Amino acid sequence: MTRLVKVFDTDEEAKLDEVYEMKNLAEQLGLLGYEAVEKFTEQQLTVICNGIGPRFFPTWVREAISTIYRDLAVCAFIHDVEYYIGGGKEEWEQSNLRFKLNGYTVAKKKYGWWNPLRYRVMWNAYTFYKLVSSKSGWKAFNKKDGADDDEESEEK
């Protein structure tokens, strides 16, 4: 696979390199939601995408999470773009579901069925899906068209 997105890097050229890398990886893997990424320039994506974790987390926390869950960095790349685009409750739920399904795709394409890491990555994708589907995930989403800030996903 590839290195993780460290878009918090201060070196603009390094940020762009990582955005190119994540875009290529997402396209190669055929991840869901990739078309959202194509709406933005690479320079815009360096601002939109912040690795795994909400923007209000300190940079060092997002870096640590992104390092530990390296295989899901490309899923978070697309998820960040979708959260930035925003929408209503349905778009939020669909974005979270795509994160989980993309995590499953990454696991299946990177690890064989016999490799326990495949199932670990899938479990991590599911765990993050549950986290972003909570009230705190809804608060981080860019709500549009009168979406109520007090809404939250029902327990799935």
Residue, then its C-alpha position, 0 to 999 in steps of 0.5 A: m500500500t502507501r504511506l498515510v496522509k499527513v496533510f498536516d505537514t508544513d511542507e506544501e510540496a509534501k502535502l501535494d505529494e500525499v494528496y496525489e498518492m491518496k487520489n491515485l490509491a483511491e482510484q486504483l482501489g475503486l473506492l466509493g465516493y471518489e468522484a467527490v475528490e475529483k471536484f477539487t484541486e490538489q491544493q484545495l484537498t491539502v486544506i480539506c483533508n486532515g487524516i483520520g480524526p476530526r479537525f478539532f483534535p490536536t494535530w499530534v492526535r490525528e497523526a497518531i491515529s492515522t499512523i495506527y490505522r494506516d490502512l484506513a487513511v485513504c478511506a478518511f481522505i474521501h470521507d473528509v471531502e464528503y464531510y466538507i461538501g456536506g448536505g443533509k442527514e441522508e448524505w451524512e449517513q451515506s458518507n459514513l456507510r461509504f467509509k465502512l465499505n471502503g475500509y472493507t474494500v481496502a482490507k480485501k484488496k490488501y490482505g488475503w482471506w487467510n491473513p488476520l490483518r484483513y479482519r482487523v482492518m475490517w473491524n477497525a472500519y466498522t468501529f470508525y463507522k460507528l463513531v462517525s455515525s454518532k452525534s459527534g460525527w453529525k456535529a462535524f458534518n457540513k450541514k446544508d439545506g436546513a439540516d437540524d444540528d440536533e439530529e443524530s443517527e439512530e443506532k445501527 
